[in-house]
Amino acid sequence: MDERDILLVKKNELEQMIQNKQESLSVSSNQWINGLSAYASHPADMASHLQALNIELERINDELAQYNPGQLS
């Protein structure tokens, strides 16, 4: 597995994590808690984590663009 393949795997993992976080943010507040403290499930915390994932995805996309200028897979 070369560096490009590793980046593609990481990209797919991040995209799945982002999708899961976005779905979690759309769930009602009663379902956020799930036995955890309110702080652990606070929407602002979830949004911050989602933002960090998007930044990492952007970095990976930039690296992949070096392998295929003008085209992302």
Backbone as a chain_set.jsonl record, in Angstrom:
{"seq": "MDERDILLVKKNELEQMIQNKQESLSVSSNQWINGLSAYASHPADMASHLQALNIELERINDELAQYNPGQLS", "coords": {"N": [[0.856, -1.174, 0.0], [0.756, 2.083, -1.012], [1.591, 5.573, -0.266], [-0.47, 7.176, -1.306], [-2.643, 5.386, -1.387], [-2.958, 4.936, 1.35], [-3.736, 7.498, 2.143], [-6.195, 7.637, 0.789], [-7.662, 5.665, 2.132], [-7.737, 6.796, 4.698], [-9.146, 9.113, 4.057], [-11.66, 8.044, 3.342], [-12.392, 6.939, 5.808], [-12.566, 9.277, 7.384], [-14.625, 10.643, 6.03], [-16.763, 8.942, 6.593], [-16.855, 9.17, 9.388], [-17.48, 11.892, 9.602], [-20.003, 11.94, 8.398], [-21.4, 10.363, 10.262], [-21.19, 11.999, 12.561], [-22.601, 14.258, 11.684], [-25.139, 13.17, 11.437], [-25.585, 12.541, 14.104], [-25.746, 15.086, 15.218], [-28.189, 15.882, 14.318], [-30.007, 14.512, 15.771], [-32.534, 14.327, 18.299], [-32.426, 16.169, 21.439], [-32.989, 14.551, 23.618], [-32.003, 12.092, 22.904], [-29.298, 12.518, 22.738], [-27.944, 12.281, 25.142], [-27.822, 9.565, 26.231], [-27.064, 8.18, 28.602], [-24.654, 9.358, 29.27], [-22.824, 12.167, 30.622], [-24.259, 15.442, 30.331], [-22.445, 17.271, 29.35], [-20.579, 15.729, 27.903], [-22.013, 15.072, 25.685], [-22.747, 17.409, 24.526], [-24.047, 19.574, 22.036], [-22.378, 21.615, 21.003], [-19.814, 20.662, 21.529], [-19.813, 18.416, 19.914], [-20.062, 19.651, 17.428], [-17.652, 21.048, 17.31], [-15.843, 18.935, 17.17], [-16.651, 17.866, 14.728], [-15.927, 19.966, 13.042], [-13.134, 19.839, 13.294], [-12.674, 17.348, 12.117], [-13.453, 17.915, 9.487], [-11.493, 19.774, 8.778], [-9.219, 18.148, 8.83], [-9.945, 16.382, 6.77], [-9.907, 18.138, 4.608], [-7.166, 18.708, 4.521], [-6.168, 16.191, 3.798], [-7.39, 15.897, 1.296], [-6.034, 17.94, -0.05], [-3.448, 16.866, -0.083], [-3.921, 14.57, -1.616], [-4.563, 15.767, -4.017], [-2.128, 16.428, -5.018], [-1.249, 14.08, -6.107], [-3.066, 13.582, -8.155], [-3.502, 16.041, -9.942], [-6.123, 18.359, -10.27], [-8.109, 16.472, -10.017], [-10.033, 14.648, -7.77], [-10.529, 11.597, -6.025]], "CA": [[0.0, 0.0, 0.0], [1.577, 3.284, -1.071], [1.095, 6.718, 0.509], [-1.753, 7.598, -1.872], [-3.66, 4.44, -0.916], [-3.175, 5.213, 2.773], [-4.531, 8.728, 2.2], [-7.561, 7.327, 0.361], [-8.308, 4.943, 3.233], [-7.988, 7.793, 5.748], [-10.212, 9.983, 3.558], [-12.924, 7.315, 3.47], [-12.709, 6.856, 7.239], [-12.996, 10.604, 7.828], [-15.942, 10.928, 5.453], [-17.743, 8.168, 7.358], [-16.957, 9.793, 10.709], [-18.185, 13.163, 9.425], [-21.412, 11.615, 8.175], [-21.956, 9.916, 11.541], [-21.315, 13.165, 13.446], [-23.693, 15.09, 11.182], [-26.379, 12.495, 11.811], [-25.723, 12.683, 15.554], [-26.16, 16.453, 15.517], [-29.587, 16.063, 13.944], [-30.831, 13.722, 16.692], [-33.129, 15.161, 19.349], [-31.61, 16.303, 22.65], [-33.242, 13.414, 24.505], [-31.189, 10.959, 22.475], [-27.878, 12.865, 22.806], [-27.335, 11.953, 26.424], [-27.511, 8.128, 26.224], [-26.394, 7.757, 29.821], [-23.44, 10.122, 29.531], [-23.094, 13.502, 31.144], [-24.718, 16.38, 29.305], [-21.265, 17.898, 28.761], [-19.961, 14.82, 26.934], [-22.851, 14.991, 24.495], [-23.217, 18.753, 24.176], [-23.98, 19.819, 20.591], [-21.219, 22.445, 20.647], [-18.651, 19.773, 21.518], [-19.927, 17.586, 18.715], [-19.795, 20.511, 16.278], [-16.21, 21.314, 17.304], [-15.188, 17.722, 16.665], [-16.993, 17.797, 13.309], [-15.09, 20.949, 12.364], [-11.773, 19.3, 13.255], [-12.667, 16.283, 11.107], [-13.508, 18.554, 8.171], [-10.173, 20.358, 8.522], [-8.339, 17.024, 8.5], [-10.343, 15.91, 5.445], [-9.405, 19.12, 3.642], [-5.722, 18.492, 4.426], [-5.965, 14.959, 3.031], [-7.75, 16.199, -0.092], [-4.93, 18.716, -0.614], [-2.351, 15.929, -0.354], [-4.318, 13.72, -2.744], [-4.543, 16.581, -5.233], [-0.756, 16.398, -5.532], [-1.119, 12.852, -6.888], [-3.936, 13.723, -9.32], [-3.887, 17.452, -10.06], [-7.393, 18.614, -10.934], [-9.059, 15.364, -9.869], [-10.066, 13.926, -6.497], [-11.325, 10.378, -6.137]], "C": [[0.903, 1.238, 0.0], [0.908, 4.438, -0.309], [-0.268, 7.194, 0.006], [-2.881, 6.691, -1.391], [-3.985, 4.662, 0.557], [-4.026, 6.466, 2.941], [-5.983, 8.47, 1.804], [-8.333, 6.581, 1.445], [-8.678, 5.923, 4.339], [-9.127, 8.726, 5.335], [-11.566, 9.305, 3.723], [-13.356, 7.199, 4.926], [-13.233, 8.192, 7.763], [-14.377, 10.955, 7.29], [-17.038, 10.183, 6.201], [-17.946, 8.777, 8.744], [-17.735, 11.102, 10.639], [-19.669, 12.912, 9.229], [-22.081, 11.19, 9.481], [-22.157, 11.084, 12.498], [-22.464, 14.059, 12.997], [-25.04, 14.479, 11.54], [-26.635, 12.632, 13.308], [-26.205, 14.073, 15.93], [-27.631, 16.682, 15.211], [-30.545, 15.293, 14.854], [-31.365, 14.631, 17.795], [-32.284, 15.146, 20.61], [-31.837, 15.157, 23.623], [-32.366, 12.223, 24.152], [-29.695, 11.26, 22.551], [-27.227, 12.281, 24.047], [-26.924, 10.489, 26.498], [-26.697, 7.69, 27.441], [-25.113, 8.492, 30.137], [-23.804, 11.469, 30.131], [-23.527, 14.403, 29.995], [-23.528, 17.032, 28.614], [-20.664, 17.025, 27.661], [-20.737, 14.776, 25.627], [-23.332, 16.354, 24.017], [-23.041, 18.999, 22.68], [-22.777, 20.667, 20.173], [-19.941, 21.611, 20.609], [-18.649, 18.915, 20.262], [-19.601, 18.404, 17.466], [-18.305, 20.838, 16.174], [-15.444, 20.118, 16.751], [-15.447, 17.567, 15.168], [-16.13, 18.767, 12.504], [-13.652, 20.438, 12.238], [-11.656, 18.188, 12.209], [-12.672, 16.866, 9.7], [-12.174, 19.194, 7.803], [-9.183, 19.267, 8.124], [-8.658, 16.472, 7.109], [-9.833, 16.857, 4.361], [-7.896, 18.95, 3.436], [-5.415, 17.254, 3.574], [-6.31, 15.183, 1.563], [-6.653, 16.999, -0.779], [-3.746, 17.811, -0.958], [-2.676, 15.033, -1.543], [-4.274, 14.485, -4.061], [-3.141, 16.623, -5.837], [-0.513, 15.154, -6.39], [-1.904, 12.937, -8.191], [-4.367, 15.177, -9.447], [-5.182, 17.61, -10.851], [-8.426, 17.531, -10.758], [-8.909, 14.734, -8.495], [-10.91, 12.69, -6.681], [-12.348, 10.312, -5.049]], "O": [[1.716, 1.417, 0.906], [-0.194, 4.292, 0.221], [-1.126, 7.572, 0.804], [-3.955, 7.172, -1.029], [-5.145, 4.586, 0.962], [-4.929, 6.501, 3.777], [-6.899, 9.022, 2.414], [-9.519, 6.835, 1.654], [-9.793, 5.889, 4.858], [-9.97, 9.087, 6.156], [-12.517, 9.928, 4.195], [-14.536, 7.34, 5.244], [-14.221, 8.234, 8.496], [-15.206, 11.504, 8.016], [-18.121, 10.725, 6.422], [-19.077, 8.886, 9.219], [-18.553, 11.39, 11.512], [-20.502, 13.593, 9.827], [-23.201, 11.61, 9.772], [-23.181, 11.157, 13.176], [-23.219, 14.564, 13.828], [-25.974, 15.193, 11.904], [-27.776, 12.818, 13.73], [-26.992, 14.223, 16.865], [-28.253, 17.577, 15.783], [-31.762, 15.414, 14.716], [-30.707, 15.599, 18.176], [-31.51, 14.214, 20.829], [-30.933, 14.828, 24.391], [-32.025, 11.427, 25.027], [-28.888, 10.337, 22.438], [-26.081, 11.836, 23.999], [-25.767, 10.2, 26.805], [-25.749, 6.916, 27.313], [-24.531, 8.263, 31.197], [-24.973, 11.856, 30.14], [-23.201, 14.152, 28.835], [-23.59, 17.319, 27.418], [-20.284, 17.53, 26.605], [-20.171, 14.474, 24.576], [-24.235, 16.435, 23.184], [-21.997, 18.668, 22.118], [-22.217, 20.454, 19.097], [-19.081, 21.828, 19.755], [-17.611, 18.717, 19.63], [-18.941, 17.909, 16.553], [-17.758, 20.896, 15.073], [-14.513, 20.274, 15.961], [-14.549, 17.176, 14.423], [-15.659, 18.433, 11.417], [-13.028, 20.591, 11.188], [-10.653, 18.101, 11.501], [-11.973, 16.368, 8.817], [-11.77, 19.16, 6.641], [-8.401, 19.442, 7.19], [-7.748, 16.133, 6.352], [-9.377, 16.408, 3.309], [-7.407, 19.039, 2.31], [-4.513, 17.274, 2.737], [-5.595, 14.707, 0.681], [-6.364, 16.773, -1.954], [-3.119, 17.974, -2.005], [-1.813, 14.766, -2.38], [-3.978, 13.905, -5.106], [-2.99, 16.833, -7.041], [0.326, 15.17, -7.29], [-1.46, 12.424, -9.219], [-5.496, 15.513, -9.09], [-5.326, 17.073, -11.95], [-9.527, 17.646, -11.296], [-7.815, 14.335, -8.096], [-11.901, 12.716, -7.411], [-13.115, 9.352, -4.981]]}, "num_chains": 1, "name": "protein.A"}
